[in-house]
């Protein structure tokens, strides 16, 4: 009996190991995608001079960072963080209050906001991550409502319903973020560093633990993975990404209102993740570019945009749950089979 139990445990460990090893090919592709993204961004900076387009691209990079924060939880441990906009708001208000109320440099205000987001995530995570599935999503969503009410009523600190605006020139050292190309270069650089960090994270032992928790938490627990701790660490890791995204959005919006805590922001981020594909680090970035830039290029009405992207999401969920990444792989496989058939003839 003991030998049989030992064999069962070994089989389970081998399954968990297989989950971790299964990522090597995907990681190589992601590294290639990151290099392509660097080239594309460099080309974009030199090709476009329209201030609106370049500034919008910078904002897209900021929101892509927010989508990445969502995917740390969704694609990492398999939970749906409807309350992720809470940390986005902490970053936005932290930067705005630090600059406008306290007179701090932008980078110092952002750093404080990042620390606060991690502390807040640790406190919230200990409470909410005992729950899973829909229960976790609903509780985290409820916390955003509390934050919105607080931001609306603490007028001396947050500016109340009108929010905070009229900031001094936003700078990071010698870099003036009111300059469109500088703003884009800064946000794009931060986004690329975040992508590289997340690619390395997925290759790490902790990334393997996250994968095992997402795919089969019961199996992971049976071979010694502390599922609760992995989920908490992922939650805490996602918070500063979201807070940094909120802070980087301030130079674009030039105003911070209680609406930053709206769950609609999280839904937008989730749509970006689903569009690009949750199992690819760069997937949310692709989704963010589609979600933000295409409607502007086509001059779509906001209501029409919602209709169009809702329809796209429905189709993707029906035919390619892995997002555009899965569609791309399917197309590659089909073209590869067609080429092989032609050669055989």
Secondary structure, 3 states (H helix, E strand, C coil): CHHHHHHHHHHHHHHHHHHHHCCHHHHHHHHHHHHHHHHHHHHHHHHCCCHHHHHHHHHHHHHHHHHHHHHHHHHHHCCCCCCCHHHHHHHHHHHHHHHHCCCCCHHHHHHHHHHHHHHHHHHHHHHHCCCCHHHHHHHHHHHHHHHHHHHHHCHHHHCHHHCEECCCCCEECCEECCCHHHHHHHHHHHHHHHHHHHHHHHHCHHHHHHHHHHHHHHHHHHCCCCHHHHHHHHHHHHHHHHHHHHHHHHHHHCEECHHHHCHHHHHHHHHHHHHHCCCCCCHHHHHHHHHHHHHHHCCCCHHHHHHHHHHHHHHHHHHCCCCHHHHHHHHHHHHHHHHHHHHHC
